[in-house]
């Protein structure tokens, strides 16, 4: 089983943001979208999904698991678009 599922409480907490970033999470989003263009994010995200679905692995061997991965991809892509708009509007 995944360490992320075994230690849910730990992995539900904020692990990597510094204290000042916790106080200003929009700054983290701005920095991300200043460093990475939306088309680059789409490319990288799709490459990860495509690799998971086209190589032998046990994580995505069932149709339902593959469907869940595609849905999460779509949701993350929408999140990227919303983040891009927030940064552009600011």
DSSP file (Angstrom, degrees, kcal/mol; ACC not computed):
  #  RESIDUE AA STRUCTURE BP1 BP2  ACC     N-H-->O    O-->H-N    N-H-->O    O-->H-N    TCO  KAPPA ALPHA  PHI   PSI    X-CA   Y-CA   Z-CA
    1    1 A X              0   0    0      0, 0.0     2,-0.1     0, 0.0     5,-0.0   0.000 360.0 360.0 360.0 153.2    0.0    0.0    0.0
    2    2 A X    >>  -     0   0    0      1,-0.1     4,-2.1     4,-0.0     3,-0.6  -0.358 360.0-131.8 -68.4 142.1    1.1    3.6   -0.6
    3    3 A X  H 3> S+     0   0    0      1,-0.2     4,-1.9     2,-0.2     8,-0.2   0.810 108.9  61.1 -61.7 -29.2    2.8    5.5    2.1
    4    4 A X  H 34 S+     0   0    0      1,-0.2    -1,-0.2     2,-0.2     7,-0.2   0.821 109.5  40.2 -68.7 -31.4    0.4    8.4    1.3
    5    5 A X  H X4 S+     0   0    0     -3,-0.6     3,-0.6     1,-0.1    -2,-0.2   0.785 113.8  53.7 -85.6 -30.0   -2.6    6.1    2.2
    6    6 A X  H 3< S+     0   0    0     -4,-2.1     2,-0.2     1,-0.2    -2,-0.2   0.834 118.7  34.0 -71.3 -33.0   -0.9    4.5    5.2
    7    7 A X  T 3X S+     0   0    0     -4,-1.9     4,-2.2    -5,-0.2    -1,-0.2  -0.490  71.5 155.9-122.1  60.0   -0.1    7.9    6.8
    8    8 A X  H <> S+     0   0    0     -3,-0.6     4,-1.3     1,-0.2     5,-0.2   0.875  70.9  54.1 -57.1 -44.1   -3.1   10.0    5.8
    9    9 A X  H  4 S+     0   0    0      1,-0.2     4,-0.4     2,-0.2     3,-0.3   0.912 111.0  46.1 -60.8 -43.1   -2.8   12.5    8.7
   10   10 A X  H >4 S+     0   0    0     -3,-0.2     3,-1.2     1,-0.2    -1,-0.2   0.941 115.4  44.9 -63.3 -47.8    0.8   13.3    7.8
   11   11 A X  H 3< S+     0   0    0     -4,-2.2    -1,-0.2     1,-0.3    -2,-0.2   0.523 104.8  62.5 -82.8  -4.3    0.2   13.7    4.1
   12   12 A X  T 3< S+     0   0    0     -4,-1.3    -1,-0.3    -3,-0.3    -2,-0.2   0.525  93.3  84.5 -87.6  -8.0   -2.9   15.8    4.6
   13   13 A X  S <  S-     0   0    0     -3,-1.2     2,-0.7    -4,-0.4    -3,-0.0  -0.472  96.0 -94.5 -91.7 165.2   -0.8   18.4    6.3
   14   14 A X        +     0   0    0      1,-0.2    -2,-0.1    -2,-0.1    -1,-0.1  -0.700  51.0 165.6 -79.8 116.0    1.2   21.2    4.7
   15   15 A X        +     0   0    0     -2,-0.7    -1,-0.2    -4,-0.1    -4,-0.0   0.762  63.4  33.3-105.4 -31.1    4.7   19.8    4.4
   16   16 A X  S    S+     0   0    0      2,-0.1     2,-0.3     0, 0.0    -2,-0.1   0.583  86.2  99.5-113.3 -11.2    6.7   22.0    2.0
   17   17 A X        -     0   0    0      1,-0.1     2,-0.1     4,-0.1     8,-0.0  -0.600  67.0-128.8 -81.8 137.5    5.6   25.6    2.4
   18   18 A X     >  -     0   0    0     -2,-0.3     4,-2.0     1,-0.1     3,-0.3  -0.320  33.4 -99.7 -72.0 165.8    7.7   27.9    4.5
   19   19 A X  H  > S+     0   0    0      1,-0.2     4,-1.4     2,-0.2     5,-0.1   0.895 124.7  49.6 -58.4 -42.7    5.8   29.9    7.2
   20   20 A X  H  > S+     0   0    0      1,-0.2     4,-1.0     2,-0.2    -1,-0.2   0.829 109.7  52.7 -66.9 -29.8    5.7   33.0    5.1
   21   21 A X  H  4 S+     0   0    0     -3,-0.3     7,-0.3     2,-0.2    -1,-0.2   0.839 104.4  55.5 -72.2 -33.0    4.3   31.0    2.2
   22   22 A X  H  < S+     0   0    0     -4,-2.0     3,-0.5     1,-0.2    -2,-0.2   0.852 108.6  48.7 -64.7 -33.2    1.6   29.6    4.4
   23   23 A X  H  < S+     0   0    0     -4,-1.4    -1,-0.2     1,-0.3    -2,-0.2   0.749 125.2  28.8 -76.9 -24.3    0.6   33.2    5.1
   24   24 A X    >X  +     0   0    0     -4,-1.0     3,-1.1    -5,-0.1     4,-0.8  -0.558  65.2 160.9-135.9  69.9    0.6   34.1    1.4
   25   25 A X  H 3> S+     0   0    0     -3,-0.5     4,-1.8     1,-0.3     3,-0.3   0.782  73.7  66.3 -65.4 -24.9   -0.3   31.0   -0.6
   26   26 A X  H 3> S+     0   0    0      1,-0.2     4,-2.8     2,-0.2    -1,-0.3   0.853  94.9  59.3 -63.4 -31.7   -1.2   33.1   -3.6
   27   27 A X  H <> S+     0   0    0     -3,-1.1     4,-2.4     2,-0.2    -1,-0.2   0.867 103.1  51.5 -62.1 -36.1    2.4   34.1   -3.8
   28   28 A X  H  X S+     0   0    0     -4,-0.8     4,-2.4    -3,-0.3    -1,-0.2   0.911 110.6  48.1 -65.8 -42.6    3.4   30.5   -4.3
   29   29 A X  H  X S+     0   0    0     -4,-1.8     4,-2.4     2,-0.2    -2,-0.2   0.917 111.2  50.8 -64.0 -43.4    0.8   30.2   -7.1
   30   30 A X  H  X S+     0   0    0     -4,-2.8     4,-1.4     1,-0.2    -2,-0.2   0.927 110.5  48.9 -60.4 -44.9    2.2   33.4   -8.7
   31   31 A X  H  X S+     0   0    0     -4,-2.4     4,-1.9     1,-0.2    -1,-0.2   0.917 110.3  51.8 -62.0 -43.0    5.8   32.1   -8.5
   32   32 A X  H  X S+     0   0    0     -4,-2.4     4,-2.3     1,-0.2    -1,-0.2   0.942 112.6  43.7 -57.9 -49.1    4.7   28.8  -10.1
   33   33 A X  H  < S+     0   0    0     -4,-2.4    -1,-0.2     1,-0.2    -2,-0.2   0.643 111.3  54.7 -78.6 -12.8    3.0   30.4  -13.0
   34   34 A X  H  < S+     0   0    0     -4,-1.4    -1,-0.2    -3,-0.2    -2,-0.2   0.786 114.9  40.9 -78.7 -31.0    5.8   32.9  -13.5
   35   35 A X  H  < S+     0   0    0     -4,-1.9     2,-0.4    -3,-0.2    -2,-0.2   0.802 120.8  40.2 -84.7 -31.8    8.2   29.9  -13.7
   36   36 A X  S  < S-     0   0    0     -4,-2.3     2,-0.2    -5,-0.2    -1,-0.2  -0.967  73.9-137.6-126.7 133.1    6.1   27.6  -15.8
   37   37 A X     >  -     0   0    0     -2,-0.4     4,-2.0     1,-0.1     3,-0.4  -0.528  27.7-115.1 -82.4 154.8    3.8   28.4  -18.8
   38   38 A X  H  > S+     0   0    0      1,-0.2     4,-2.5     2,-0.2     5,-0.2   0.883 115.7  53.8 -59.6 -40.8    0.4   26.8  -19.0
   39   39 A X  H  > S+     0   0    0      1,-0.2     4,-2.1     2,-0.2    -1,-0.2   0.861 107.7  51.6 -65.2 -32.9    1.3   24.9  -22.2
   40   40 A X  H  > S+     0   0    0     -3,-0.4     4,-2.5     2,-0.2    -1,-0.2   0.905 109.8  49.4 -67.5 -40.9    4.4   23.4  -20.4
   41   41 A X  H  X S+     0   0    0     -4,-2.0     4,-2.7     2,-0.2     5,-0.2   0.916 110.8  49.7 -63.7 -43.5    2.2   22.3  -17.5
   42   42 A X  H  X S+     0   0    0     -4,-2.5     4,-2.6     1,-0.2     5,-0.2   0.931 111.9  49.0 -60.0 -45.3   -0.3   20.7  -19.9
   43   43 A X  H  X S+     0   0    0     -4,-2.1     4,-2.3     2,-0.2    -2,-0.2   0.935 114.3  44.0 -60.8 -48.7    2.6   18.9  -21.7
   44   44 A X  H  X S+     0   0    0     -4,-2.5     4,-2.0     2,-0.2    -1,-0.2   0.918 114.0  49.6 -64.9 -44.9    4.2   17.6  -18.5
   45   45 A X  H  X S+     0   0    0     -4,-2.7     4,-2.1    -5,-0.2    -1,-0.2   0.923 112.9  46.8 -61.5 -44.9    0.9   16.5  -16.9
   46   46 A X  H  X S+     0   0    0     -4,-2.6     4,-3.2    -5,-0.2     5,-0.2   0.882 108.5  55.7 -66.3 -36.8   -0.2   14.6  -20.1
   47   47 A X  H  X S+     0   0    0     -4,-2.3     4,-2.2    -5,-0.2    -1,-0.2   0.895 108.5  48.6 -61.8 -39.2    3.2   12.9  -20.4
   48   48 A X  H  X S+     0   0    0     -4,-2.0     4,-2.2     2,-0.2    -2,-0.2   0.936 114.3  44.7 -65.7 -45.7    2.8   11.6  -16.8
   49   49 A X  H  X S+     0   0    0     -4,-2.1     4,-2.1     2,-0.2    -2,-0.2   0.937 113.5  50.0 -64.2 -46.6   -0.7   10.3  -17.5
   50   50 A X  H  X S+     0   0    0     -4,-3.2     4,-1.7     1,-0.2    -1,-0.2   0.901 110.5  50.3 -59.7 -42.1    0.3    8.8  -20.9
   51   51 A X  H  X S+     0   0    0     -4,-2.2     4,-1.0    -5,-0.2    -1,-0.2   0.917 110.3  49.8 -62.9 -43.3    3.2    7.0  -19.3
   52   52 A X  H  < S+     0   0    0     -4,-2.2    -1,-0.2     1,-0.2    -2,-0.2   0.870 115.9  42.5 -62.5 -36.7    1.1    5.6  -16.5
   53   53 A X  H  < S+     0   0    0     -4,-2.1    -1,-0.2     1,-0.2    -2,-0.2   0.688 117.3  43.7 -86.5 -18.2   -1.5    4.3  -19.0
   54   54 A X  H  < S+     0   0    0     -4,-1.7     2,-0.3    -5,-0.2    -1,-0.2   0.411 102.8  68.9-111.2   2.1    0.9    2.9  -21.7
   55   55 A X  S  < S-     0   0    0     -4,-1.0     2,-0.5    -3,-0.2     0, 0.0  -0.843  92.1 -93.6-117.2 158.8    3.5    1.1  -19.6
   56   56 A X        +     0   0    0     -2,-0.3     2,-0.3     2,-0.0    -2,-0.1  -0.565  64.2 136.1 -71.4 120.6    3.1   -2.0  -17.5
   57   57 A X        -     0   0    0     -2,-0.5     3,-0.2    -5,-0.1    -2,-0.0  -0.970  54.5-132.3-157.6 158.2    2.4   -1.1  -13.9
   58   58 A X  S >  S+     0   0    0     -2,-0.3     3,-1.0     1,-0.2     4,-0.2   0.693  95.2  73.4 -87.0 -19.2    0.0   -2.4  -11.2
   59   59 A X  T 3  S+     0   0    0      1,-0.2     3,-0.2     2,-0.1    -1,-0.2   0.848 110.9  25.5 -64.3 -34.6   -1.3    1.0  -10.2
   60   60 A X  T 3  S+     0   0    0     -8,-0.2    -1,-0.2    -3,-0.2    -2,-0.1  -0.172  83.1 116.6-125.0  39.4   -3.4    1.5  -13.3
   61   61 A X    <   +     0   0    0     -3,-1.0     2,-0.3     4,-0.1    -1,-0.1   0.703  64.5  70.2 -82.5 -19.2   -4.1   -2.1  -14.4
   62   62 A X  S  > S-     0   0    0     -4,-0.2     4,-2.1    -3,-0.2     3,-0.3  -0.764  84.0-126.1-100.3 144.9   -7.9   -1.9  -13.9
   63   63 A X  H  > S+     0   0    0     -2,-0.3     4,-2.6     1,-0.2     5,-0.2   0.877 110.8  54.5 -55.1 -40.0  -10.2    0.3  -16.2
   64   64 A X  H  > S+     0   0    0      1,-0.2     4,-2.4     2,-0.2    -1,-0.2   0.902 107.6  49.6 -62.7 -40.4  -11.7    2.0  -13.1
   65   65 A X  H  > S+     0   0    0     -3,-0.3     4,-2.0     2,-0.2    -1,-0.2   0.895 111.7  48.6 -64.6 -40.2   -8.2    3.1  -11.9
   66   66 A X  H  X S+     0   0    0     -4,-2.1     4,-2.2     2,-0.2    -2,-0.2   0.903 110.7  51.1 -66.5 -40.5   -7.3    4.4  -15.4
   67   67 A X  H  X S+     0   0    0     -4,-2.6     4,-2.3     1,-0.2    -2,-0.2   0.901 109.1  50.7 -61.9 -41.4  -10.6    6.3  -15.5
   68   68 A X  H  X S+     0   0    0     -4,-2.4     4,-2.5     2,-0.2    -1,-0.2   0.894 108.9  52.1 -62.6 -40.2   -9.9    7.8  -12.1
   69   69 A X  H  X S+     0   0    0     -4,-2.0     4,-2.3     2,-0.2    -2,-0.2   0.918 109.8  48.3 -63.1 -43.4   -6.4    8.9  -13.4
   70   70 A X  H  X S+     0   0    0     -4,-2.2     4,-2.3     2,-0.2    -1,-0.2   0.900 111.2  50.8 -64.5 -40.3   -7.9   10.6  -16.4
   71   71 A X  H  X S+     0   0    0     -4,-2.3     4,-2.5     2,-0.2    -2,-0.2   0.919 110.4  48.8 -64.0 -42.4  -10.5   12.4  -14.3
   72   72 A X  H  X S+     0   0    0     -4,-2.5     4,-2.9     2,-0.2     5,-0.2   0.889 108.7  54.6 -64.0 -37.9   -7.8   13.6  -11.9
   73   73 A X  H  X S+     0   0    0     -4,-2.3     4,-2.4     2,-0.2    -2,-0.2   0.946 109.3  47.1 -57.9 -48.3   -5.8   14.8  -15.0
   74   74 A X  H  X S+     0   0    0     -4,-2.3     4,-2.0     1,-0.2    -2,-0.2   0.907 113.0  49.0 -61.2 -42.1   -8.8   16.8  -16.1
   75   75 A X  H  X S+     0   0    0     -4,-2.5     4,-2.1     2,-0.2    -1,-0.2   0.901 111.6  48.6 -65.6 -40.9   -9.3   18.3  -12.6
   76   76 A X  H  X S+     0   0    0     -4,-2.9     4,-2.4     2,-0.2    -2,-0.2   0.874 109.2  53.3 -66.6 -36.4   -5.7   19.2  -12.3
   77   77 A X  H  X S+     0   0    0     -4,-2.4     4,-2.1    -5,-0.2    -1,-0.2   0.904 108.9  49.1 -65.3 -39.7   -5.8   20.9  -15.8
   78   78 A X  H  X S+     0   0    0     -4,-2.0     4,-2.5     2,-0.2    -2,-0.2   0.889 109.9  52.4 -64.1 -38.9   -8.7   22.9  -14.7
   79   79 A X  H  X S+     0   0    0     -4,-2.1     4,-2.6     2,-0.2    -2,-0.2   0.906 108.1  50.9 -62.6 -41.8   -6.8   23.9  -11.5
   80   80 A X  H  X S+     0   0    0     -4,-2.4     4,-2.4     2,-0.2    -2,-0.2   0.909 110.3  49.3 -61.5 -42.3   -3.9   25.0  -13.6
   81   81 A X  H  X S+     0   0    0     -4,-2.1     4,-2.3     2,-0.2    -2,-0.2   0.918 111.4  48.6 -64.5 -42.4   -6.2   27.1  -15.8
   82   82 A X  H  X S+     0   0    0     -4,-2.5     4,-2.4     2,-0.2    -2,-0.2   0.911 111.8  49.9 -64.4 -41.4   -7.8   28.7  -12.7
   83   83 A X  H  X S+     0   0    0     -4,-2.6     4,-2.3     2,-0.2    -2,-0.2   0.902 109.1  51.9 -62.5 -41.3   -4.3   29.4  -11.2
   84   84 A X  H  X S+     0   0    0     -4,-2.4     4,-2.4     1,-0.2    -2,-0.2   0.925 110.5  48.2 -60.6 -44.6   -3.2   31.0  -14.5
   85   85 A X  H  X S+     0   0    0     -4,-2.3     4,-2.4     2,-0.2    -2,-0.2   0.906 109.5  52.6 -64.9 -41.0   -6.2   33.3  -14.5
   86   86 A X  H  X S+     0   0    0     -4,-2.4     4,-1.3     1,-0.2    -1,-0.2   0.930 112.1  45.2 -59.6 -45.0   -5.7   34.3  -10.9
   87   87 A X  H  < S+     0   0    0     -4,-2.3    -1,-0.2     1,-0.2    -2,-0.2   0.904 113.6  49.3 -67.4 -40.8   -2.1   35.3  -11.6
   88   88 A X  H  < S+     0   0    0     -4,-2.4    -1,-0.2     1,-0.2    -2,-0.2   0.860 111.2  50.4 -65.9 -35.3   -3.0   37.1  -14.8
   89   89 A X  H  <        0   0    0     -4,-2.4    -1,-0.2     1,-0.2    -2,-0.2   0.752 360.0 360.0 -75.7 -24.0   -5.8   39.1  -13.0
   90   90 A X     <        0   0    0     -4,-1.3    -1,-0.2    -3,-0.2    -2,-0.2   0.496 360.0 360.0 -73.7 360.0   -3.6   40.2  -10.1
